[in-house]
Amino acid sequence: MIASAHPDENIGAFETESPYYCEHASGITIAMGPCMNTVTAISPSDAYHAPVDRSRRHFRHIRVLRWTFRRDGDDAVVCELALTGEDREYELRAPAEWNPTGLQVERFDDALTAFQRHAMIERQLLDLGWALDEFESERVTVH
């Protein structure tokens, strides 16, 4: 097909006879096929969004389990178990003198081992006259 100054001269006979042919009022041919009726365009306002402070949405929440043991009214021992901020390890916090390893903070790869260590600490405390005073499950925000 050879371009011409007149729009109709650029259209072949088979195109003008097609049921999908349409001549726009300005003389421009547009497609009218069933699959050609949608145009996707991005306006400049959609392409450039103003910066949004999303930092609060990225805070994570973890569950902390806390056991408080008491003896003689005022004495308290607190043990806590939670996932680390990276969700890779379980962290058990207990006073070093009650932990068989002598550590105040111990990390475990799996929950079962962490709960077993907690059970060891709890058994020592109960055997020496301590009693479970309170158990809490608290949702904590990790920044």
N, CA, C and O atoms as a MOPAC input file, in Angstrom:
PM7 MOZYME 1SCF
protein

 N      0.85200 1    -1.14900 1     0.00000 1
 C      0.00000 1     0.00000 1     0.00000 1
 C      0.91100 1     1.23000 1     0.00000 1
 O      1.91300 1     1.24900 1     0.71500 1
 N      0.58500 1     2.23800 1    -0.77800 1
 C      1.37600 1     3.45200 1    -0.91500 1
 C      0.65700 1     4.57200 1    -0.20600 1
 O     -0.55800 1     4.71600 1    -0.34500 1
 N      1.38500 1     5.36600 1     0.54900 1
 C      0.78500 1     6.47500 1     1.28300 1
 C      0.33500 1     7.54900 1     0.32400 1
 O      1.00200 1     7.82500 1    -0.67300 1
 N     -0.79200 1     8.15200 1     0.62500 1
 C     -1.35500 1     9.21200 1    -0.21300 1
 C     -1.75600 1    10.37300 1     0.66400 1
 O     -1.85000 1    10.22800 1     1.88300 1
 N     -1.99000 1    11.49900 1     0.07500 1
 C     -2.43400 1    12.67400 1     0.81800 1
 C     -3.85200 1    12.50400 1     1.29900 1
 O     -4.22700 1    13.10500 1     2.30600 1
 N     -4.65300 1    11.71100 1     0.62100 1
 C     -6.04100 1    11.49600 1     1.02900 1
 C     -6.11700 1    10.20300 1     1.84900 1
 O     -5.64500 1     9.16300 1     1.38800 1
 N     -6.70300 1    10.24300 1     3.06000 1
 C     -6.70400 1     9.06700 1     3.93600 1
 C     -7.33200 1     7.83000 1     3.31800 1
 O     -6.85900 1     6.71800 1     3.55400 1
 N     -8.40700 1     8.00100 1     2.51500 1
 C     -9.08600 1     6.83800 1     1.95400 1
 C     -8.24100 1     6.11600 1     0.92700 1
 O     -8.44900 1     4.92500 1     0.69300 1
 N     -7.30700 1     6.79300 1     0.31400 1
 C     -6.48300 1     6.17100 1    -0.70200 1
 C     -5.42600 1     5.25200 1    -0.07700 1
 O     -4.83600 1     4.44300 1    -0.79300 1
 N     -5.16500 1     5.35100 1     1.24500 1
 C     -4.19900 1     4.50100 1     1.94600 1
 C     -4.80600 1     3.17500 1     2.37100 1
 O     -4.08900 1     2.30000 1     2.85600 1
 N     -6.10100 1     3.00800 1     2.20000 1
 C     -6.79700 1     1.81800 1     2.67400 1
 C     -7.06200 1     0.91700 1     1.49200 1
 O     -7.56100 1     1.37100 1     0.46200 1
 N     -6.73300 1    -0.36100 1     1.62700 1
 C     -7.00700 1    -1.32200 1     0.57200 1
 C     -8.48100 1    -1.66900 1     0.54900 1
 O     -9.19100 1    -1.40300 1     1.51800 1
 N     -8.95800 1    -2.26200 1    -0.54300 1
 C    -10.37100 1    -2.59800 1    -0.69800 1
 C    -10.81200 1    -3.60200 1     0.35300 1
 O    -11.93200 1    -3.51900 1     0.85700 1
 N     -9.94100 1    -4.55500 1     0.69200 1
 C    -10.32700 1    -5.56900 1     1.68800 1
 C    -10.53900 1    -4.94400 1     3.05900 1
 O    -11.33200 1    -5.45400 1     3.85000 1
 N     -9.84000 1    -3.84200 1     3.35500 1
 C     -9.99100 1    -3.20700 1     4.66100 1
 C    -11.30900 1    -2.45800 1     4.76200 1
 O    -11.94000 1    -2.47400 1     5.81900 1
 N    -11.73800 1    -1.80800 1     3.69900 1
 C    -12.97900 1    -1.03000 1     3.75600 1
 C    -14.19400 1    -1.92700 1     3.78000 1
 O    -15.25900 1    -1.50300 1     4.23100 1
 N    -14.06800 1    -3.15700 1     3.30800 1
 C    -15.19200 1    -4.07900 1     3.31200 1
 C    -15.26000 1    -4.88900 1     4.60500 1
 O    -16.24200 1    -5.59900 1     4.82500 1
 N    -14.27000 1    -4.80300 1     5.44200 1
 C    -14.22900 1    -5.55400 1     6.69400 1
 C    -15.31000 1    -5.04800 1     7.63900 1
 O    -15.57200 1    -3.84600 1     7.68100 1
 N    -15.94800 1    -5.94600 1     8.40400 1
 C    -16.95500 1    -5.49300 1     9.38100 1
 C    -16.33100 1    -4.69300 1    10.52200 1
 O    -17.04600 1    -4.05400 1    11.29300 1
 N    -15.00600 1    -4.72300 1    10.63500 1
 C    -14.33500 1    -3.99300 1    11.70400 1
 C    -13.78800 1    -2.65700 1    11.24100 1
 O    -13.10100 1    -1.97500 1    12.00300 1
 N    -14.07700 1    -2.27100 1    10.01500 1
 C    -13.57400 1    -1.00400 1     9.48500 1
 C    -14.49300 1     0.12200 1     9.92000 1
 O    -15.71600 1    -0.01900 1     9.91000 1
 N    -13.90100 1     1.22800 1    10.29600 1
 C    -14.68000 1     2.40300 1    10.65800 1
 C    -13.87500 1     3.63000 1    10.27700 1
 O    -12.68000 1     3.71100 1    10.55900 1
 N    -14.52700 1     4.57500 1     9.64000 1
 C    -13.83200 1     5.81600 1     9.33300 1
 C    -14.30700 1     6.85400 1    10.32300 1
 O    -15.49400 1     7.17500 1    10.38100 1
 N    -13.37900 1     7.37600 1    11.10100 1
 C    -13.67700 1     8.38800 1    12.09800 1
 C    -14.02300 1     9.67700 1    11.38000 1
 O    -13.65700 1     9.84900 1    10.21700 1
 N    -14.70900 1    10.57400 1    12.03600 1
 C    -15.13800 1    11.83000 1    11.42000 1
 C    -13.96800 1    12.61800 1    10.85500 1
 O    -14.15900 1    13.36900 1     9.89800 1
 N    -12.79400 1    12.48600 1    11.39100 1
 C    -11.65300 1    13.22600 1    10.89100 1
 C    -10.98000 1    12.50900 1     9.73700 1
 O     -9.98400 1    12.99700 1     9.20300 1
 N    -11.50900 1    11.36100 1     9.34400 1
 C    -10.93600 1    10.64200 1     8.22600 1
 C     -9.86700 1     9.64900 1     8.65800 1
 O     -9.15800 1     9.13200 1     7.79500 1
 N     -9.71400 1     9.35800 1     9.92900 1
 C     -8.70000 1     8.43300 1    10.42700 1
 C     -9.34700 1     7.07900 1    10.64100 1
 O    -10.41400 1     6.97700 1    11.24600 1
 N     -8.71000 1     6.06200 1    10.15100 1
 C     -9.22800 1     4.71500 1    10.31000 1
 C     -8.89400 1     4.21600 1    11.71100 1
 O     -7.75800 1     4.34600 1    12.16700 1
 N     -9.88900 1     3.64500 1    12.39300 1
 C     -9.65000 1     3.06600 1    13.71500 1
 C    -10.12900 1     1.62200 1    13.71400 1
 O    -11.05400 1     1.26000 1    12.98700 1
 N     -9.49500 1     0.81700 1    14.52700 1
 C     -9.86700 1    -0.59600 1    14.61100 1
 C    -11.09100 1    -0.73500 1    15.48600 1
 O    -11.20500 1    -0.08800 1    16.52700 1
 N    -12.00300 1    -1.58300 1    15.05800 1
 C    -13.23600 1    -1.78900 1    15.81400 1
 C    -13.40700 1    -3.25900 1    16.19600 1
 O    -14.51500 1    -3.67900 1    16.53000 1
 N    -12.32900 1    -4.05000 1    16.15400 1
 C    -12.42100 1    -5.47200 1    16.45100 1
 C    -12.77200 1    -5.73100 1    17.90600 1
 O    -12.58300 1    -4.86200 1    18.75700 1
 N    -13.28100 1    -6.92000 1    18.19600 1
 C    -13.69000 1    -7.23300 1    19.56200 1
 C    -12.52200 1    -7.20800 1    20.54700 1
 O    -12.74100 1    -7.00600 1    21.74100 1
 N    -11.31900 1    -7.40300 1    20.09200 1
 C    -10.16500 1    -7.41200 1    20.99100 1
 C     -9.40200 1    -6.09300 1    20.96300 1
 O     -8.32900 1    -5.98100 1    21.55600 1
 N     -9.94200 1    -5.11200 1    20.28800 1
 C     -9.20300 1    -3.86700 1    20.13100 1
 C     -9.96600 1    -2.67400 1    20.68800 1
 O     -9.82400 1    -1.56100 1    20.18300 1
 N    -10.75900 1    -2.88800 1    21.70300 1
 C    -11.54000 1    -1.79200 1    22.24600 1
 C    -11.03900 1    -1.30100 1    23.59800 1
 O    -11.73600 1    -0.54300 1    24.27300 1
 N     -9.85100 1    -1.71700 1    24.00000 1
 C     -9.30000 1    -1.30400 1    25.28200 1
 C     -7.94500 1    -0.65300 1    25.07300 1
 O     -7.08300 1    -1.19100 1    24.37900 1
 N     -7.77200 1     0.49000 1    25.67100 1
 C     -6.49300 1     1.19300 1    25.62000 1
 C     -6.01500 1     1.36700 1    27.04800 1
 O     -6.76200 1     1.83300 1    27.90800 1
 N     -4.77800 1     0.99400 1    27.29800 1
 C     -4.20100 1     1.17400 1    28.62300 1
 C     -3.22400 1     2.33600 1    28.55200 1
 O     -2.28900 1     2.33300 1    27.75200 1
 N     -3.45100 1     3.30500 1    29.38400 1
 C     -2.56300 1     4.46500 1    29.40900 1
 C     -2.24700 1     4.80900 1    30.84700 1
 O     -3.09100 1     4.64700 1    31.72900 1
 N     -1.05200 1     5.27500 1    31.08500 1
 C     -0.64400 1     5.71300 1    32.41600 1
 C     -0.52200 1     7.22500 1    32.37400 1
 O      0.29800 1     7.77900 1    31.64200 1
 N     -1.33900 1     7.87300 1    33.16100 1
 C     -1.25900 1     9.33000 1    33.19600 1
 C     -0.03400 1     9.74800 1    33.99700 1
 O      0.43100 1     9.00200 1    34.85800 1
 N      0.48400 1    10.92500 1    33.72100 1
 C      1.66700 1    11.37900 1    34.47100 1
 C      1.45200 1    11.39000 1    35.97400 1
 O      2.39500 1    11.15300 1    36.72900 1
 N      0.23700 1    11.65800 1    36.42600 1
 C      0.00400 1    11.68700 1    37.87400 1
 C      0.08400 1    10.27800 1    38.47300 1
 O      0.45300 1    10.12900 1    39.63800 1
 N     -0.25800 1     9.23400 1    37.68900 1
 C     -0.14500 1     7.86000 1    38.17900 1
 C      1.30000 1     7.39100 1    38.23100 1
 O      1.66600 1     6.58000 1    39.08100 1
 N      2.10900 1     7.89600 1    37.33400 1
 C      3.48800 1     7.43200 1    37.23300 1
 C      4.37700 1     7.97500 1    38.33600 1
 O      5.37100 1     7.33600 1    38.67900 1
 N      4.06100 1     9.11400 1    38.89500 1
 C      4.91200 1     9.75200 1    39.90500 1
 C      4.11500 1    10.00800 1    41.17100 1
 O      3.41000 1    11.01200 1    41.28400 1
 N      4.23200 1     9.10100 1    42.11300 1
 C      3.55200 1     9.26000 1    43.39300 1
 C      4.43700 1    10.04000 1    44.35300 1
 O      5.66400 1     9.93300 1    44.32800 1
 N      3.79500 1    10.81300 1    45.18400 1
 C      4.54100 1    11.51000 1    46.23200 1
 C      5.05000 1    10.48700 1    47.22800 1
 O      4.38200 1     9.48000 1    47.46400 1
 N      6.21300 1    10.71300 1    47.82000 1
 C      6.73400 1     9.76500 1    48.81200 1
 C      5.75700 1     9.60300 1    49.97200 1
 O      5.19500 1    10.57800 1    50.47100 1
 N      5.56700 1     8.36200 1    50.38700 1
 C      4.66300 1     8.05100 1    51.49100 1
 C      5.47700 1     7.40700 1    52.59600 1
 O      6.29900 1     6.52900 1    52.33300 1
 N      5.25900 1     7.83100 1    53.81900 1
 C      5.95300 1     7.23800 1    54.96000 1
 C      5.25400 1     5.93200 1    55.31200 1
 O      4.17900 1     5.92600 1    55.91200 1
 N      5.88100 1     4.83500 1    54.93000 1
 C      5.30100 1     3.51800 1    55.20900 1
 C      6.03000 1     2.81000 1    56.34300 1
 O      5.79100 1     1.62600 1    56.57900 1
 N      6.88200 1     3.48500 1    57.02600 1
 C      7.70500 1     2.84700 1    58.04400 1
 C      6.87000 1     2.18700 1    59.13400 1
 O      7.26400 1     1.14500 1    59.65700 1
 N      5.74100 1     2.76000 1    59.48400 1
 C      4.91500 1     2.15400 1    60.53700 1
 C      4.30100 1     0.84500 1    60.07900 1
 O      4.02400 1    -0.02900 1    60.90000 1
 N      4.08500 1     0.69600 1    58.78800 1
 C      3.49800 1    -0.53800 1    58.27300 1
 C      4.48800 1    -1.69000 1    58.27800 1
 O      4.08600 1    -2.85200 1    58.22100 1
 N      5.76300 1    -1.38600 1    58.34700 1
 C      6.77400 1    -2.42000 1    58.30000 1
 C      7.15800 1    -2.94000 1    59.67500 1
 O      8.02800 1    -3.80400 1    59.78700 1
 N      6.52400 1    -2.43000 1    60.72100 1
 C      6.79000 1    -2.96700 1    62.04600 1
 C      6.24400 1    -4.38200 1    62.09700 1
 O      5.18400 1    -4.67100 1    61.54000 1
 N      6.95600 1    -5.24100 1    62.75200 1
 C      6.52100 1    -6.61600 1    62.89700 1
 C      6.06700 1    -6.84300 1    64.32100 1
 O      6.46400 1    -6.13200 1    65.24300 1
 N      5.24900 1    -7.82000 1    64.47600 1
 C      4.77200 1    -8.17900 1    65.80700 1
 C      5.18200 1    -9.62200 1    66.08300 1
 O      5.06900 1   -10.49600 1    65.22400 1
 N      5.65500 1    -9.84400 1    67.29400 1
 C      5.98600 1   -11.20200 1    67.71500 1
 C      5.23900 1   -11.50000 1    69.00800 1
 O      4.81100 1   -10.59100 1    69.71900 1
 N      5.09300 1   -12.75100 1    69.29000 1
 C      4.42900 1   -13.19400 1    70.51200 1
 C      5.49600 1   -13.53700 1    71.53800 1
 O      6.42700 1   -14.28600 1    71.24100 1
 N      5.36700 1   -12.99300 1    72.74200 1
 C      6.28500 1   -13.29800 1    73.84000 1
 C      5.49300 1   -14.04000 1    74.90600 1
 O      4.45900 1   -13.56500 1    75.37600 1
 N      5.99300 1   -15.20700 1    75.27700 1
 C      5.39600 1   -15.97700 1    76.36900 1
 C      6.20500 1   -15.67400 1    77.62200 1
 O      7.43400 1   -15.74500 1    77.60400 1
 N      5.52100 1   -15.33700 1    78.70500 1
 C      6.21400 1   -14.92400 1    79.93700 1
 C      5.62700 1   -15.66800 1    81.13300 1
 O      4.42100 1   -15.64600 1    81.37600 1
 N      6.51900 1   -16.32700 1    81.86900 1
 C      6.14800 1   -17.02600 1    83.09700 1
 C      6.77100 1   -16.28200 1    84.26800 1
 O      7.96000 1   -15.96600 1    84.24600 1
 N      5.97200 1   -16.00300 1    85.28600 1
 C      6.48400 1   -15.35800 1    86.49900 1
 C      6.28400 1   -16.32300 1    87.66400 1
 O      5.16300 1   -16.72400 1    87.97700 1
 N      7.39200 1   -16.68200 1    88.29100 1
 C      7.36900 1   -17.57400 1    89.45300 1
 C      7.63000 1   -16.74000 1    90.69900 1
 O      8.43800 1   -15.81200 1    90.66600 1
 N      6.94900 1   -17.06700 1    91.80800 1
 C      7.12400 1   -16.32100 1    93.05400 1
 C      7.37200 1   -17.28300 1    94.20700 1
 O      6.93700 1   -18.43400 1    94.22100 1
 N      8.12000 1   -16.71800 1    95.19900 1
 C      8.36900 1   -17.44700 1    96.43500 1
 C      8.45600 1   -16.41200 1    97.53800 1
 O      9.06500 1   -15.35700 1    97.35800 1
 N      7.86900 1   -16.69800 1    98.64400 1
 C      7.89800 1   -15.80300 1    99.81400 1
 C      7.35100 1   -14.40700 1    99.48900 1
 O      7.83800 1   -13.41200 1   100.02500 1
 N      6.36700 1   -14.33200 1    98.63500 1
 C      5.68300 1   -13.06000 1    98.37900 1
 C      6.39000 1   -12.09800 1    97.45100 1
 O      5.83900 1   -11.73600 1    96.41200 1
 N      7.59700 1   -11.67200 1    97.79400 1
 C      8.25300 1   -10.61400 1    97.02900 1
 C      9.23700 1   -11.12200 1    95.98000 1
 O      9.43100 1   -10.46700 1    94.95600 1
 N      9.85400 1   -12.26500 1    96.21200 1
 C     10.83600 1   -12.77900 1    95.25800 1
 C     10.13600 1   -13.21900 1    93.97300 1
 O      9.08600 1   -13.86000 1    94.02000 1
 N     10.72400 1   -12.87300 1    92.82400 1
 C     10.14400 1   -13.26300 1    91.53800 1
 C     11.24300 1   -13.67700 1    90.57400 1
 O     12.33500 1   -13.10900 1    90.56200 1
 N     10.92800 1   -14.67600 1    89.77100 1
 C     11.79000 1   -15.10800 1    88.67700 1
 C     10.92400 1   -15.06500 1    87.41900 1
 O      9.83900 1   -15.64500 1    87.38100 1
 N     11.41300 1   -14.37300 1    86.39300 1
 C     10.66900 1   -14.23100 1    85.14200 1
 C     11.42000 1   -14.95200 1    84.03200 1
 O     12.62000 1   -14.75200 1    83.84000 1
 N     10.69100 1   -15.79200 1    83.30600 1
 C     11.23600 1   -16.48900 1    82.13200 1
 C     10.41300 1   -16.06300 1    80.91900 1
 O      9.18400 1   -16.02000 1    80.97800 1
 N     11.10400 1   -15.74700 1    79.81300 1
 C     10.41900 1   -15.33500 1    78.59300 1
 C     10.89200 1   -16.17900 1    77.42400 1
 O     12.06300 1   -16.54800 1    77.33900 1
 N      9.96500 1   -16.47900 1    76.52500 1
 C     10.28300 1   -17.22100 1    75.31200 1
 C      9.62000 1   -16.51900 1    74.13600 1
 O      8.42600 1   -16.22000 1    74.17100 1
 N     10.41000 1   -16.25800 1    73.08800 1
 C      9.88200 1   -15.58100 1    71.90800 1
 C     10.73400 1   -15.90700 1    70.69700 1
 O     11.86800 1   -16.36900 1    70.82400 1
 N     10.17100 1   -15.66000 1    69.51300 1
 C     10.96300 1   -15.73900 1    68.28900 1
 C     11.86700 1   -14.52400 1    68.22400 1
 O     11.52700 1   -13.45900 1    68.74100 1
 N     13.01300 1   -14.68100 1    67.59200 1
 C     13.87300 1   -13.51800 1    67.38500 1
 C     13.24300 1   -12.65200 1    66.30400 1
 O     12.32000 1   -13.09000 1    65.61700 1
 N     13.72900 1   -11.43500 1    66.14900 1
 C     13.19000 1   -10.51600 1    65.15800 1
 C     13.26800 1   -11.04200 1    63.73900 1
 O     12.47200 1   -10.64000 1    62.89100 1
 N     14.20400 1   -11.93000 1    63.46300 1
 C     14.35700 1   -12.47500 1    62.11900 1
 C     13.54500 1   -13.75500 1    61.91600 1
 O     13.58000 1   -14.33500 1    60.83100 1
 N     12.82000 1   -14.20100 1    62.93400 1
 C     12.02700 1   -15.44000 1    62.88800 1
 C     12.86900 1   -16.67400 1    62.58800 1
 O     12.36200 1   -17.64100 1    62.02000 1
 N     14.13000 1   -16.65500 1    62.95600 1
 C     15.00500 1   -17.79800 1    62.68700 1
 C     15.26100 1   -18.64000 1    63.91700 1
 O     15.53300 1   -19.83600 1    63.81500 1
 N     15.17600 1   -18.02000 1    65.07400 1
 C     15.51500 1   -18.72800 1    66.30500 1
 C     14.51200 1   -18.37500 1    67.39200 1
 O     13.83000 1   -17.35100 1    67.34300 1
 N     14.45300 1   -19.25900 1    68.36800 1
 C     13.66000 1   -18.99700 1    69.56600 1
 C     14.61600 1   -18.54800 1    70.65600 1
 O     15.67500 1   -19.14300 1    70.85200 1
 N     14.23900 1   -17.50900 1    71.35200 1
 C     15.10200 1   -16.95100 1    72.39000 1
 C     14.44700 1   -17.15900 1    73.74900 1
 O     13.30700 1   -16.75600 1    73.98000 1
 N     15.18700 1   -17.79100 1    74.62900 1
 C     14.72400 1   -18.02000 1    76.00100 1
 C     15.52800 1   -17.12800 1    76.92500 1
 O     16.75800 1   -17.15900 1    76.92600 1
 N     14.81600 1   -16.33300 1    77.71200 1
 C     15.47400 1   -15.44900 1    78.68200 1
 C     15.05900 1   -15.87800 1    80.07600 1
 O     13.87300 1   -16.00000 1    80.38300 1
 N     16.05100 1   -16.10100 1    80.90600 1
 C     15.81900 1   -16.49900 1    82.29700 1
 C     17.04800 1   -16.08500 1    83.09200 1
 O     18.13600 1   -15.98200 1    82.52500 1
 N     16.90200 1   -15.84600 1    84.39100 1
 C     18.08700 1   -15.51400 1    85.19900 1
 C     19.13300 1   -16.60700 1    85.07100 1
 O     18.81700 1   -17.79400 1    85.14200 1
 N     20.37200 1   -16.20300 1    84.88200 1
 C     21.47300 1   -17.15100 1    84.64500 1
 C     21.60300 1   -18.18800 1    85.75600 1
 O     21.93900 1   -19.34200 1    85.48800 1
 N     21.34100 1   -17.79300 1    86.99500 1
 C     21.51400 1   -18.75200 1    88.09600 1
 C     20.50000 1   -19.90000 1    88.04400 1
 O     20.71900 1   -20.92800 1    88.68400 1
 N     19.41200 1   -19.75600 1    87.31000 1
 C     18.41700 1   -20.81900 1    87.20600 1
 C     18.56500 1   -21.63600 1    85.92500 1
 O     17.94900 1   -22.69400 1    85.79700 1
 N     19.35900 1   -21.17000 1    84.99100 1
 C     19.54000 1   -21.88600 1    83.73200 1
 C     20.70500 1   -22.86800 1    83.88300 1
 O     21.79100 1   -22.46400 1    84.29900 1
 N     20.50500 1   -24.13100 1    83.55800 1
 C     21.58600 1   -25.12100 1    83.69900 1
 C     22.85000 1   -24.75900 1    82.91300 1
 O     23.94200 1   -25.20700 1    83.26300 1
 N     22.71300 1   -23.95500 1    81.86000 1
 C     23.88700 1   -23.56100 1    81.07700 1
 C     24.60000 1   -22.36100 1    81.69100 1
 O     25.72600 1   -22.04800 1    81.30500 1
 N     23.95900 1   -21.69100 1    82.63700 1
 C     24.54400 1   -20.49600 1    83.23900 1
 C     24.38900 1   -19.25000 1    82.37900 1
 O     24.96000 1   -18.20500 1    82.69400 1
 N     23.62000 1   -19.34900 1    81.29400 1
 C     23.40700 1   -18.20300 1    80.40400 1
 C     22.08400 1   -17.51700 1    80.72500 1
 O     21.11100 1   -18.16500 1    81.11100 1
 N     22.06300 1   -16.20800 1    80.56000 1
 C     20.81800 1   -15.46700 1    80.77300 1
 C     19.93500 1   -15.51800 1    79.52700 1
 O     18.70900 1   -15.51900 1    79.63100 1
 N     20.56100 1   -15.56100 1    78.34900 1
 C     19.83200 1   -15.62400 1    77.08300 1
 C     20.36000 1   -16.81500 1    76.29900 1
 O     21.56600 1   -16.97400 1    76.10700 1
 N     19.42800 1   -17.64700 1    75.85200 1
 C     19.79500 1   -18.82500 1    75.07300 1
 C     18.94300 1   -18.84600 1    73.80900 1
 O     17.75300 1   -18.53700 1    73.85400 1
 N     19.55300 1   -19.21100 1    72.68100 1
 C     18.82000 1   -19.28000 1    71.41500 1
 C     18.76300 1   -20.72100 1    70.92400 1
 O     19.71900 1   -21.48600 1    71.05400 1
 N     17.59500 1   -21.06900 1    70.34900 1
 C     17.34500 1   -22.43000 1    69.88000 1
 C     16.82500 1   -22.39400 1    68.45300 1
 O     16.14200 1   -21.45100 1    68.05400 1
 N     17.15400 1   -23.42800 1    67.68700 1
 C     16.70300 1   -23.51400 1    66.30000 1
 C     15.24800 1   -23.93300 1    66.17300 1
 O     14.60400 1   -23.66000 1    65.16000 1
 N     14.73000 1   -24.59600 1    67.20100 1
 C     13.34700 1   -25.07300 1    67.11400 1
 C     12.62000 1   -24.84700 1    68.43200 1
 O     13.23700 1   -24.74000 1    69.49100 1
 N     11.31200 1   -24.78000 1    68.34600 1
 C     10.48000 1   -24.48600 1    69.51600 1
 C     10.53500 1   -25.60700 1    70.55600 1
 O     10.55400 1   -25.33700 1    71.75700 1
 N     10.56000 1   -26.85700 1    70.10200 1
 C     10.55300 1   -27.98200 1    71.03800 1
 C     11.73600 1   -27.92600 1    71.99700 1
 O     11.56900 1   -28.09700 1    73.20500 1
 N     12.92600 1   -27.68800 1    71.46500 1
 C     14.11600 1   -27.62700 1    72.31400 1
 C     14.03500 1   -26.44800 1    73.27600 1
 O     14.45000 1   -26.55800 1    74.43000 1
 N     13.50400 1   -25.32200 1    72.80800 1
 C     13.35800 1   -24.14900 1    73.67800 1
 C     12.38300 1   -24.44600 1    74.82400 1
 O     12.64400 1   -24.08500 1    75.97200 1
 N     11.26400 1   -25.10400 1    74.51000 1
 C     10.29900 1   -25.44800 1    75.56500 1
 C     10.86900 1   -26.49400 1    76.52400 1
 O     10.55900 1   -26.46700 1    77.71500 1
 N     11.68600 1   -27.40300 1    76.03100 1
 C     12.31200 1   -28.38600 1    76.91400 1
 C     13.25300 1   -27.70800 1    77.91000 1
 O     13.28000 1   -28.06900 1    79.08700 1
 N     14.02700 1   -26.72400 1    77.43700 1
 C     14.91500 1   -25.99000 1    78.34600 1
 C     14.07600 1   -25.21700 1    79.37200 1
 O     14.42200 1   -25.17900 1    80.55300 1
 N     12.99000 1   -24.60900 1    78.92900 1
 C     12.12500 1   -23.89200 1    79.86700 1
 C     11.57700 1   -24.85400 1    80.91600 1
 O     11.50500 1   -24.51300 1    82.09700 1
 N     11.19400 1   -26.04800 1    80.49100 1
 C     10.66300 1   -27.04100 1    81.43200 1
 C     11.71500 1   -27.43300 1    82.46900 1
 O     11.37900 1   -27.66600 1    83.63000 1
 N     12.98500 1   -27.50900 1    82.06200 1
 C     14.06200 1   -27.81500 1    83.01200 1
 C     14.17100 1   -26.72300 1    84.07700 1
 O     14.30600 1   -27.01000 1    85.26700 1
 N     14.11200 1   -25.47300 1    83.63100 1
 C     14.20100 1   -24.33500 1    84.56600 1
 C     12.99100 1   -24.33100 1    85.49000 1
 O     13.12400 1   -24.13800 1    86.69800 1
 N     11.81600 1   -24.54500 1    84.91800 1
 C     10.59200 1   -24.56200 1    85.71900 1
 C     10.63400 1   -25.67600 1    86.76600 1
 O     10.23000 1   -25.46000 1    87.90800 1
 N     11.11100 1   -26.84900 1    86.39800 1
 C     11.19200 1   -27.97600 1    87.34000 1
 C     12.09500 1   -27.63000 1    88.51300 1
 O     11.76000 1   -27.92500 1    89.66100 1
 N     13.25700 1   -26.99700 1    88.23400 1
 C     14.16800 1   -26.58000 1    89.32100 1
 C     13.45500 1   -25.62600 1    90.27300 1
 O     13.53200 1   -25.77900 1    91.49200 1
 N     12.77100 1   -24.65400 1    89.71300 1
 C     12.08400 1   -23.65400 1    90.54300 1
 C     11.00000 1   -24.30300 1    91.40000 1
 O     10.90700 1   -24.02600 1    92.59500 1
 N     10.18600 1   -25.15900 1    90.80000 1
 C      9.10700 1   -25.81600 1    91.55300 1
 C      9.66100 1   -26.71400 1    92.65500 1
 O      9.10900 1   -26.76600 1    93.75400 1
 N     10.74600 1   -27.41500 1    92.36200 1
 C     11.36400 1   -28.29900 1    93.36500 1
 C     11.89700 1   -27.52400 1    94.56300 1
 O     11.98700 1   -28.07000 1    95.66300 1
 N     12.25200 1   -26.25400 1    94.36100 1
 C     12.79200 1   -25.42900 1    95.44600 1
 C     11.73900 1   -24.52500 1    96.09200 1
 O     12.07700 1   -23.59000 1    96.81900 1
 N     10.47200 1   -24.80700 1    95.82400 1
 C      9.40500 1   -24.08300 1    96.51100 1
 C      8.83600 1   -22.87800 1    95.77200 1
 O      7.98600 1   -22.17400 1    96.31800 1
 N      9.26900 1   -22.63200 1    94.58100 1
 C      8.69900 1   -21.54500 1    93.79300 1
 C      7.36900 1   -22.00800 1    93.22200 1
 O      7.15500 1   -23.20500 1    93.03200 1
 N      6.46800 1   -21.05800 1    92.94600 1
 C      5.16600 1   -21.38600 1    92.36500 1
 C      4.90500 1   -20.46000 1    91.17600 1
 O      5.30200 1   -19.29500 1    91.17600 1
 N      4.23300 1   -21.00300 1    90.17200 1
 C      3.86600 1   -20.17800 1    89.02500 1
 C      2.79800 1   -19.19600 1    89.46900 1
 O      1.70200 1   -19.59700 1    89.86000 1
 N      3.11400 1   -17.91900 1    89.41100 1
 C      2.19700 1   -16.86400 1    89.83800 1
 C      1.40200 1   -16.31400 1    88.65800 1
 O      0.22400 1   -15.98100 1    88.79300 1
 N      2.05400 1   -16.22000 1    87.50000 1
 C      1.38600 1   -15.58900 1    86.36900 1
 C      1.98000 1   -16.10900 1    85.06200 1
 O      3.18400 1   -16.34200 1    84.95800 1
 N      1.11200 1   -16.28500 1    84.06900 1
 C      1.54300 1   -16.59300 1    82.71300 1
 C      0.92500 1   -15.56300 1    81.78700 1
 O     -0.27100 1   -15.28400 1    81.87200 1
 N      1.74000 1   -14.99300 1    80.89700 1
 C      1.24700 1   -13.98900 1    79.95400 1
 C      1.66000 1   -14.36900 1    78.54800 1
 O      2.71900 1   -14.96100 1    78.33700 1
 N      0.83300 1   -14.03200 1    77.60800 1
 C      1.15100 1   -14.12700 1    76.18800 1
 C      0.93500 1   -12.73500 1    75.63700 1
 O     -0.19800 1   -12.26500 1    75.53500 1
 N      2.02200 1   -12.07900 1    75.28200 1
 C      1.95200 1   -10.67600 1    74.90200 1
 C      2.42500 1   -10.47700 1    73.46800 1
 O      3.41400 1   -11.07700 1    73.04700 1
 N      1.72700 1    -9.64400 1    72.72700 1
 C      2.13900 1    -9.26300 1    71.38100 1
 C      3.03500 1    -8.03900 1    71.48000 1
 O      2.63400 1    -7.00800 1    72.02100 1
 N      4.24700 1    -8.15800 1    70.95600 1
 C      5.23100 1    -7.09700 1    71.07900 1
 C      5.61200 1    -6.60900 1    69.68200 1
 O      5.76900 1    -7.41200 1    68.76200 1
 N      5.75800 1    -5.30300 1    69.52700 1
 C      6.17200 1    -4.71200 1    68.26100 1
 C      7.68900 1    -4.69600 1    68.15200 1
 O      8.38600 1    -4.25200 1    69.06500 1
 N      8.19000 1    -5.18600 1    67.02200 1
 C      9.62700 1    -5.19900 1    66.76100 1
 C      9.90700 1    -4.08400 1    65.76900 1
 O      9.31400 1    -4.03300 1    64.69100 1
 N     10.80600 1    -3.20000 1    66.13900 1
 C     11.14700 1    -2.06300 1    65.25700 1
 C     12.33700 1    -2.40000 1    64.40600 1
 O     12.77500 1    -1.57600 1    63.60300 1

